[in-house]
């Protein structure tokens, strides 16, 4: 989808925020670490997967996306997905959050040393996007010139706007990987994946860039031969 | 041929967004603990892992080894994560495929994720705030030299090509910086101390440039 998340080449965001968090802690607040754990719990328990999570973040309104801190947006997405998976009820969650905020309710504590290793095993599977032995021969090989299809799906895609319509060269074949555009919407299928290099001038116009090349992974359905 | 567009998800209830995020995070944590999906010690361990075990020091050790052992360097460039696992470092489970791209006197590499915030957690830990910011993600793809100069004091001459890597798939990228000159007598541990997080993202440069 053509959302606010797809920012490559946009102007006027101005200066970078300060270099924080630092090596001492990757979190600004401890609850951000809790959100990281909730996210891993969602992936590891199979409540949702990575492409669905990304799509959920992308559906936030642009104003909310830009004005809300990173982990707070993650929390909003994780809540919705656990609700969608039937694990939590949004109304109950709201009630409980308000009670905790007001100091009227304690956080439930329970120890189970088996939990994390089991969750991490599930997380590992989610991140493993390569599917060996699926799909036939890749259509392109190293050195082929390819043009990115000019498609503007209103659903999830990992083909950013700035490469669409541009011609690049296949730098490497990466094997067959789960296709995010289908997977985000419940259909797991794998497609050949390529690393494609574009001349920066092809992407932006020679006068508008000071870079030389850009490499990006593109799935076969994004590409046409030139 | 227009493909059928799936129904977009429901708009989230704005009420939950009005509550303090800490209370929301603890509320969801509580429900998941009660459901047996999560445990208190699992949450604590996730936090402490990111705070003390995974971070740029792991990437720095990998780089220092690659500088001192040519065979290891070959394996690192070829196989990524399995070469990282050879060293006794805490490898984060989430990152399965790592590609290491090597700087040279006439090439400089820099890594970004324009669509979200993909980052090589296994070797660098969690990303700094600026890496996740629209300001970095929007500009590094079209004006990498200006961004590196203005934001990181990294001034690259025209003799050095700038190559940008947009990590939009589950393949993660890390830059292998050049070994700085005048470091011949240093041990691997001493070398690792020279390797900054930013040099492995590619917004800083170690080592010389082609004249």
Interface residues (C-beta under 8 A of the other chain):
Chain A: X5 X6 X7 X8 X9 X10 X11 X13 X14 X15 X16 X17 X18 X19 X20 X21 X22 X23 X24 X25 X26 X27 X29 X30 X31 X33 X34 X35 X36 X37 X38 X40 X41 X45 X47 X50 X54 X55 X56 X57 X59 X64 X66 X69 X70 X71 X72 X75 X76 X78 X79 X80 X82 X84 X87 X88 X90 X92 X93 X94 X96 X97 X98 X99 X100 X101 X107 X108 X109 X110 X111 X112 X113 X115 X116 X119 X120 X123 X124 X127 X128 X129 X130 X153 X154 X155 X158 X159 X160 X162 X174 X177 X180 X185 X186 X193 X197 X200 X203 X204 X208 X209 X210 X211 X212 X213 X214 X215 X216 X217 X219
Chain B: X3 X5 X6 X8 X9 X10 X12 X13 X15 X16 X17 X19 X20 X21 X22 X23 X24 X25 X26 X27 X28 X29 X30 X31 X32 X33 X34 X35 X36 X37 X38 X39 X40 X41 X42 X43 X45 X46 X47 X50 X51 X55 X56 X57 X93 X94 X95 X96 X97 X114 X115 X116 X117 X125 X126 X128 X129 X130 X132 X133 X134 X135 X136 X137 X138 X139 X141 X142 X143 X144 X145 X146 X151 X161 X162 X163 X164 X165 X166 X167 X168 X169 X170 X171 X197
